């Protein structure tokens, strides 16, 4: 007898990448499945429970997403651009949070997305467009300029990522995807001293953006390693919206902006 919510095909070879993708049950979270690519844990999802987000950094992304989308008029269709697909955990969360949201997902691997969707289809695939392309090259061709309320870059970025990801030009391209009130979220894996985050903050500020950094409190102090989120927009967020993000967690959490960023050496 097959397991409920178990993928029929638990592994496949990705010819383009030259690695294996496979699903494994998450031993720590009941009902969750983990996607491994090339032996590395990439994504986790809980079938049938799209608002359950396991990874701490992605739970933080989900909280920011909720703050951004809840500020929009209820009658207006929202738009979210995802640069990096994985197991499509965040697009599933967005559809459950605000049904009918227009979503575009860009991922480089043409074989991974079909493998993910065969195992765990989207609840409303008609609202989500999948584009197979390089996230560094695709932006000028995705949608109308300023057509999204939120742009999320989540591609395992760290200080060793290509320099193009840290360029002012790329920061401008990311900002150009969102509305005047829209927000760009960049997930950054960083080390003590925050070398990657510092480069990104400088590039987005040079591009004219208002910038915030949120994440675990110890990391914002320059200690430890893990994931931070850089948030950027054309116009500054209000104090209430910033506090909503900080209070949403996961905790312990902090949010640095403006003078706070300069105080941290950004």
N, C-alpha and C positions, 0 to 999 in steps of 0.2 A: 504494500500500500504506500502511495506517495505521501510525503509530508505536506501539511498545509503550508502554502506560501513558499514551498521549496522550488528553486529553479529546476526545470527539466534538464537543462544543459549546465553543468556546474563548472566546466572549464573549456577553454578554446585557445588555439594558437593564433596570435596576432601577427600575420605575415609582415605587415608594414613596419611593425616595431621590433619584430624578432624576439618576442617574449610571450609568455603565457598569461592569460587572464583567467581567474578562477573565483568562485564564490565559496566562502566557508561560513559556517554558523559562528556567531559571536559567542564565545563561552561566558562572557561577562554580562551580556544583556539578553534577556529572554526574547525570542522572536526576531532578533536582529541578524542581518547577514552582512558580511564584510567582503568587499571587492578587493582582491589582490591583483596587481599588475606587475609582472616581472619580479615577483616575490615580495614586493613592497605593498604594505597595506595602504589603500588609496581612499576608500570611501566605506561608509556604513549606512545602512538604512533598515527601517523596521517596516516590512510590508503591511499595508492596511493602516498604518499610523504615521502619516506624513509629517505631522507636527512634532513627532518625537525625533529629536536631533541628538545624536550621541556625542560626537566630538565636541570638545569645549570651544574650540575656535569657531566651528561652524554654528554651534548654538549661539555664539556671540554675533556672527553674521546674521543669523535668523532674527535675533532681537533687534538689530539695527534695521533690517529689512522691514520688520513689523512697525517700527517707529516711523520710517519713511513713508510706507504705503498707507498707514492709518491717518497721516496728515493730509492725504489727497481727498478731494470731494468723492463721496460714495458713488455718485452716478457716473463718474468718469472712469473709463477703462485705463488701467495702469499698464505700464510697459517696463519690462526688466530684461537686461542683456547680461547673459552669463558667459564669461570668457573662461572656459574650462568646464567640462561636463561631469566626469567621474561617474558616479552611480545616479546622477540627476537628483540628488537628495534635496538640494535647495529649490530647484524648479518644482518638485513635488510639494515642498513646504509652501511655496508661494501660491500654487494653485489651490491648496486647501485653505490658505489664509484669505485670499482674495480671488475667488473663482472668476475665470474669464480673463485674467490678466494676460496680455500679450507677452509671450516670452520667446527670446531667441537664445539658443545655446550654440556656442562655437567650441568645437573640439577637434584636435588634429588627427585622431585615430579613426579611420573610416570603418574599422572592424569592431572597435570597442563599443560604440553606441548601439549597433544592432544586438550585440551580445547582452548588453545591459537591458535593453527594451524587451528582448525575448524572455528574459527571466522575470522582469518586473515592469510591465507596461505602465505608461503614464495614465492617470485617471481621465485626463481630457487632452489627448494628443493634438486635437484640432487647434488648440491655443498655443502650441509650442512648435517653433521652427528649429530644426537641427541643421547646422552648417558645418561641414567638414573643411577646416582651414586652419591656418596658423594665426594665433591671436595677435601676433605682431604685425601681420600684413592685412588682416581682414577689416579693420575698423573703418577705413574710408568707404567701404562698400556695404556696411551693415545698416540697413534702415535709413531713415531720414536723419539728417543732423539734428541733434537735440530732441530725438524722438522717444527717449527712454527716461523714466523717472529714477531708475537705478541701474548702475553698471557694476557688476561684481567680477573682479579679476582674481581667480583662484587656481593657480597653476603650480603650486609648490615652489613659490618664489623665495629665494634667499640671496645672501651676498655673493654667491657664485653664479647667479643667473646672468645671462647675456647683458652686456651694457645697455643694449637697446631698451630693455625694460625700465632702466633708470633715467632715460633721457628726458629732457624737457619736451621734446617733440612728441614723445609717446604720452606723456602726461597731458599735453594739449589734446591729443587724439582721444584719450579716454574722457576728458572733460567735455569734448565736443559731442559725445554720444548722449548726454543727458540734458534735460530741460533746464531753464534758468534756476529752478528750485530743486533740481535733481541732485543726486549724490553718487559719487564713485566710491566703491569699497575695494581696497586691495589687501589681500591676505599676505602677510609677510612672515616667513620663518626666520627668526633672528637669533643672534648670539649675544653674550654679554657685551655691553657697549653699544649695541643696536646699530651696527654699521650699515645694514641694508635699509633700515627704517630711516636713518639720517639722510641717506642719499635720496630716498623717495620724497621725504618731506621737502628737501631743498628743491627738487625738480618740480613738484607741484606748486610750491610757493613761487618759483620762478615763472611758472605758467599762469600765475595770477589767481590761484585757487585759495580759498579758505581751507585750512587743513586742521584735522584733529587726529589724534592717535588714541586708540582704546585697546585695553587688554589687561592681563593680570597685573596687579599693583607692583609686584616685585620686578617685573620686566620693565615697566615704565620708569622704574628707578635705575635702570641700566644693569640690573642683576639677573642672573639666570638666563635660560634660553627657552624658546617656544614660539608662539604665534602672537603677533600683534595685528590689529587692523588699522590701516590708514584710511581715513574718511576725508573726501575732498568734495567741494562744491563751489559753484560760481559765487554764491552769496553766503555770508555767515549764518549758521544756525542760531536760533534764539536760545537763551539760557535754559528755558523750560525743556526744549528738545534735547539739549546736551545732557541735562540732568536725567531725562528719561532714559537715554542710552546708558549713562553710568549706572543708574539704579537697576537697569534690566539684567545686569550681570552677563554671564556667570561670575560669581564673587569668589575671592576678593578681586575687585575690578577698579580701574581708574580711567579717566578721560583727560587728556592734556590738549590744550589749544592755546593759540596766541602767546601771551607772556609765559604761560606754563611751559610751552614747548621751548622757548628760548632759555628758560631756566634750566631745562634738561640738557641744554647744549645743542639743540637743533638749529 
